[in-house]
Amino acid sequence: MTSTTTKTETKLLPGDLAIWMFIFMELLVFGIFFIAYAVMRSQNIEMFNHYQLTLNRELGAINTLLLITSSYFVVRAVQAIRSNNVQACIQWLYAALVGGAGFLVLKTFEYSDKFSEGINLSTNTFYMFYLSLTMFHFLHVILGMVILFAIIIKARAGAYTGKNHTGIETGASYWHMVDLVWIILFPLVYIIR
Amino acid sequence: MDYPLSVGVYHSMKNFYNVHTIWLLMVALTLTTYAVGQLGFSGLGVIFFVLLTTLIKGAVIIRDFMELKGVSLIWQLIMYGWLSAVCFAIATAYYISV
């Protein structure tokens, strides 16, 4: 006797499960940082509003566009490898790296501008949050770029195919997490008041 | 074959919703956020609006870029839960301070 059952297929997480545990931990840390910023601001509204205006909003917006676009390129890289197009995958990953590098250059420019004015972590509570939050994120961008570069090297060596590309999905997931965090950081620190 | 209008609209929307248009949507929302800051808008309404655009962008990244659509419910809860909780906490902190 046969029976017909309706079964909803549950998709597997893209990439390695370990990276998702790591992403979860990272998001928790950033989440606490964001909430701490919002709470501290509620106790120092005038100071936070005043110093927020000293930030370069244009660079913040351009950096957001760079990370979003870089994330989009990584999506294209994953699509390419699923079609077994290794060459296109590598090219999209290089494009994503350029986006990340652009972010780092602009952020470095922002930091040097602030440091030349004598601003540092102990200047005031706003700058303590601004510098520590964005620098913590800055380090994640660097780590993400190192991961993407390692993937490119492996892809060039022929390690990935249309059927075997877990490594690319793993790196892609981490890079999207870096983007996701900045998506919240930008309006929180640069815009809302 | 004739489809009801609603089916036609659904298929059109489905065809329009892809990684390219998602990227364009996020660019548009980012420029909107920037414009809000540049025009000097402030207040609770503006804060909620900006947080709503942030929530949309975050949800799109989780669903379509991170590809969590259709994965186990626990991971969807973790990711969307994190995004919602952070945005809600920020909104609450700003609401209380006004």
Interface residues (C-beta under 8 A of the other chain):
Chain A: E9 T10 K11 L12 L13 P14 W20 F24 L27 L28 G31 F34 I35 A38 V39 R41 S42 Q43 I45 R57 E58 G60 A61 T64 L65 I68 T69 S71 Y72 V74 V75 R76 Q79 S173 H176 M177 D179 L180 I183 I184 F186 P187 L188 Y190 I191 I192 R193
Chain B: V19 I22 W23 M26 V27 T30 L31 T33 Y34 V36 G37 Q38 S42 V46 I47 V50 L51 T53 T54 K57 G58 I61 I62 D64 F65 M66 E67 L68 K69 G70 V71 S72 W75 I78 M79 W82 L83 A85 V86 C87 A89 I90 A93 Y94 I96 S97
